Amino acid sequence: NVEVTRFSIIELPTFPYLEYVINRRRVKKYIEQLDSNAIFITQGLWGNMAINFFKGNKKILFIRDEYQLGAIPIIESGIKQIIKSIYILLNSLFLKSISNDTKKAISNKNLIIANSQFIANIVLKKYKQVAKVVYPCISKKDIIINNNVKSKKITLIT
């Protein structure tokens, strides 16, 4: 059995980068009281901050997307590209904090796991660190129900 604990944070879904900075003290307070003999595995936007606050020696950083590395890809065009660029500019101070946590976390871990070669290549190029690639598991039963294929085309985005 795995114990899952959720602690209270100030939630700002529209502004996740501001939310990240506002909740630093809460996250630090919670993480620092964890058992330092445990294996600490993190992922997601808050994973880098959390791994930096953990006092133990067994740290695994799981990276699954560019956002966790402090990069917001701009794939839009036209007016959407302009709006996203302004959004990134308005969040630049918060993104700097995330970038600093990422640099520290990548040097402050025992193992980096990436969910794709694409992410592993970014880690190697940007941070000069090697990430072990572990691809997501997809079960045949997740794709086929009652001997009927759910779809003729299956797209996996990780």
Secondary structure as UniProt FT lines:
FT   TURN            13..14
FT   HELIX           16..22
FT   HELIX           24..32
FT   TURN            36..37
FT   STRAND          39..43
FT   TURN            45..46
FT   HELIX           47..53
FT   STRAND          58..63
FT   HELIX           66..69
FT   HELIX           79..90
FT   HELIX           92..107
FT   STRAND          111..114
FT   HELIX           117..127
FT   STRAND          132..133
FT   HELIX           140..143
FT   STRAND          144..145
FT   TURN            146..147
FT   STRAND          148..149
//
